[in-house]
Amino acid sequence: MLVLTRRLGQKIVIPEIQTTVQIVALKPGVVRLGIEAPGHVGVYREELLERADFQPMEAHEGTPSDKTVRELTHLLNNRLNASTIGLALLRRQLELGQTVEMLETLDKIESNLSNLQERVDRLDTASPSAPRGKRRRALVVEDDRNECELLAGFLRLAGLDVYTAGDGAAALDYLNLEGKPDVLFLDMILPRCDGPTTVRTIRRNPAYNGLRIYGVTGGSVEQFGLNEGPSGIDRWFRKPLNPEAMLRELEPALLPNSEKA
């Protein structure tokens, strides 16, 4: 075993497999690593490989097949359902003051989401981009990084070019720099600049006329005081998301696969 000492931000490079490992965060008893590797190089946590139900995802060449998308949809639904149950358990443990049990539940939720994100990332990396002229552009705004990246990965498999932002302020910065995307998926509860403020700011700017804004929330839509339609939210999606149902709701013009020859 090779033992190395690295500081925060420093990297370890393995050129034979084009892989880089970087120290991105240090916490008491925990080191967070960032790993960049080609799509054909599998990177997994040891505890996942030891699980009886774990099967590494094979790299796919070319555009993902319908079967692959269906399998990923099924996996995403299952993982989101497991996370929803985990959060309900976490809330009950919080009410009972069960600190140790809460930490165990958090570890399970994180492992559940990380496993799914690894699979989405590997499939997305292995899939070549379609020609730029045939792809629609989407911006996903969500402060939960795991949730944001999972949704972005799923939409990319559906044929969209997807960009992400962590809050409304970052979303407005993106619009100012990159211009209007075709669609905006916007969480409502965000730091710095929340969803309703972001919507009102966008709708006041004529440069963004025609931008479809899809609101994403787990709460009551009435509390946000936004109109439905071109002057506010074009359509609402409720959490936990059903990705397959959401794709059916998207207008056909947004999805290249649904365009007529």
N, C-alpha and C positions, 0 to 999 in steps of 0.2 A: 504493500500500500504506500502510495506517495502522499506525504503530509506537507501541505503548504500553508504559509501564513499570508493572509491578504487583509488589506484594510477596506473600509467602506468605499465602494465605487471602483475598486480594482478588479481586474478580470483574469481569468484563466482561459487560455486558448488551446484547443486541441485541433491543430490544422489538418490532420489526416481525415477527420470526419467533419471538417468545417463547422466546428461547434465552439461557442464561447460561453463561459460561465462568469457571471458578474455578481458581486456582493451588493445588493440593493438596499438592505435594511438590517440593522442589528438591534436586537432586543434582548433583555435578560433571558438567557437560556434558549434563544431562538435566533437563527440566521436565515434571512430571506434571500433566495437566489433568483437571478434572472438568467434564463438559458436560451440561447439562440442556436438553432440547429436546423439542417435541411429537413424537408418533409419525410424523407425515408429513414431518418434517424429517430428511433423511439426514445422518449425521455419519460420515465415514470418514477413515482415514489415507490420505495421498496414495499411499503405496506399494501399498496394496490396490487402489485404482482403476486403477493401472497394470498390474495382473496380468491376463493374458489370460483366466484362468478365473474372474475375480471378477464376480459379478452382484449388484447391490444388491437387497436384499429389499424388495418392495413392501409398503406398509402394507395391512393387511386390516381390513375393517369387519365387525363382528359376531364371533361365536364362530369360532375357527379351524376350518377344515374338516378332515376325516379326511386328505385329501391333504396339507394343510399340515403336520399332525402327522407323517405318514409321512416327508415330505421332511426335516423337522427331525430326526426320529429317525435317518434315514440320514446326515445331515450330522454329527450328534453322534457316531454310531458311527465315522465316518471320522476325525473330528478327534481323538477319544480314541485311536484306533489310531495315528494319526500321532504323538500326544504320547507314547504308550507306546514307540514306536520311537525317538523323539527322546531319551527318558530312558535307554533302553538304550545309545544312542550316547554320551550324555553320561557315563554311568558308565565306558564303555570309554576315553573321552578323559581322564577323571579318573585312571584307572589308569595311563595313559601320560604324564600330566603335560602334556597339550596345552592350555594355558591359552587361547590365542587361539582355537583351534577350539571350545573349550567355550563361549566367549562368543558365537560365531556360532550354535552350536546352541541356546543359551538364547534368543537373539533369535528364532530360527525357532519354537521352542516357544511363546514368548509371543505372537508374531504369530498363530500357529495358534489359540490359545485366545481371544485378543482378538477375532479375526474372528468366531468362533462366538458369543462373548458379545454382540457388537454385534447380531448377527442375532436372538438370543434376546430381548435387551432391547427391540428395536424391535417384534418381534411381540407380546411381552407388553404393551408400552405401548399398542399399537393395539387390544388385545382388551379389551372391557369386562368388568367383573367380573360373575359370576353372582350372583343373590340370595344374601345371606349365609346364609339358612336352609337352602339346598340345597348348600352347599359344606362339605367336611370340612377340618379344619385340620391342617397338618403342620409340624413343626419339623425343619429340616436343620442338623446340627451337624458342621462341617468347618472345619479351620483353613486350608486352601488356599482363598483367596477365589475364584479363578477356578472351581475345581471346585465350590465351594459354590453360587455364583450360577448356574452352568450347570445343575446338578441342580435347583435351586429353580425356574428358568425352565421346565424341562421338565415338572416336576410341576404347575406352574400351568396349563400348556397342557392337562394331563390333567383339570383341574377342581378342583384343591385350592387352598385358601388356604395359602400357604407363608411361613413365617418362618425366619430363619437365626440361627445363633450360631456364634462362632468357636472355642469350646472348651466343656468340660463346665461350668465355672464360670458362663459366660454362659448356658448352657442351663438350669441350675438357677435362675439369677436370673429368666429368662423364665418358668419354671414358677411360681415364687413370685408373680410379678406378674400374669401373664396366665392362670394356671390350666392345666389339662391339655388338650393338643391331642389329636387322634384318633390320631396316629401320630408317632413320633420316628425319624428316620434319623440314626444315630449312628456317626461315625468312631471308631475305637478309640485311635489314637495322637494325642493332643491335648495342648497346653500347659496348664499350671496344674492342670487336673483332667481326667484321661484318661477314656477310655470306660468301662472296668470300674468305676472309682470312681463315675462318674456313674450307671451302671446300679444299683449296689448302694444308692446314696443314694436313688434314685427308688423302688426296690422296698421300701425300709423305710418309706416314707411312704404311709399308707392313702389319702391324698387322690388319689394317682395310680394307684389300682387300676384295672386294665383298659386302661391305656395300652399300646399296641402299640409295642415297641421293635425296630427293625430295625437290626442291626449291619452296618456297612460296613467292610471291611478287605481289604488285599491279602495279609495273612499268614495263618498257621494259626490257626484259631479256638480250638484247644485251649490256646494259650499264655495266653489271657485268663482262664481259669478261671471262666467264666460258665455257668450252667445254661441249657438251652434250654427255652423255654416261658414261662408267665406270671410265673415267679419270676426270670427272667433275660432272655435274648434270644429274642424270638418267632420271628425268622427272620434268617438271615445272607445278605448279598449280597457277592459277591467283586469286588474291583477287578482290572482295569478293568471298570466297570459296563456291562452291556448294558441300556440304558434300556427297550427294548421288552419284553425278558424280565422285567425288574423289574416293569413295569406289569401283566403277566399274573399275577405272583405276588401282587400286592396283593389283598386281600379285596375283593369286589365292593361291599361296603357303603361303602368309602372313596371310590369313584369315582361321582359323580353320573350320568355317562352310562350306567352299567351298572344303575342302579336301575330297577325295573319301575314302569310307570305304575299 
